[in-house]
Amino acid sequence: MNDYILKEITPLRLKDAVKKAQKVFKNYPITHFPVIEDNKLLGSFAEDDIQTIENNEEELVKSSHLLNSFFADDKATILELLKIFADNDTNIIPVLNEQKEYVGYFDLRDVLDVFSTSPFMIEESETIIIEKLNNDYSMSQVVQIIEASGGKLLGLYISEKKADTIQITVKVISDEINEIMQTLRRYDYKIISMHENDIYLEDLKSRSEYLQKYLEM
């Protein structure tokens, strides 16, 4: 991700006037922007906070209590970055190197572009959402089921976690998607997502229609 570290906007400093920060936010579509001193990150001001300061001639140091503390290191993965963006409701993340020095920032649009063009997103595949009890699921078991059924796993992640159950989203390439789903069901994984020509659901539908006709006789 180093190729996506931006340095377009010069970081703010606490000696800068509030009006300088307001001008930065006016000129760029960003929610936050970092403040540094001696190349060390002090935090980031949010646009909403900066715009509420009435005296725009005063220095930012008087508002230092409004600084937000979040950042990424320059080796962060896309998923780590997406979590930081979401957790802090921001579209910009300051980036620090191994020496904890400020080296630039990530823009949400760039990170989303990288994610959206990854094989995980663009490969022709099936997406299966499965559910199981928290204490009973196994990522390795899910992978084994898919590969044993001739499928190729693109990726999987925990998409929802409740008190007792957990949902896993799986992206898989397979010509035998029904076989994979049937095997998952045999291991007590509930299929949450809907799929065309799902043999299990078609069978349930047929049985239901037969029972309905029987009851109407």
Beta strands, then each sheet from edge to edge (+ up, - down):
strand 1: 32-37
strand 2: 40-46
strand 3: 72-73
strand 4: 92-96
strand 5: 102-107
strand 6: 126-133
strand 7: 152-161
strand 8: 165-173
strand 9: 190-191
sheet 1: 1+ 2-
sheet 2: 3+ 4+ 5-
sheet 3: 7+ 8- 6+ 9-
end
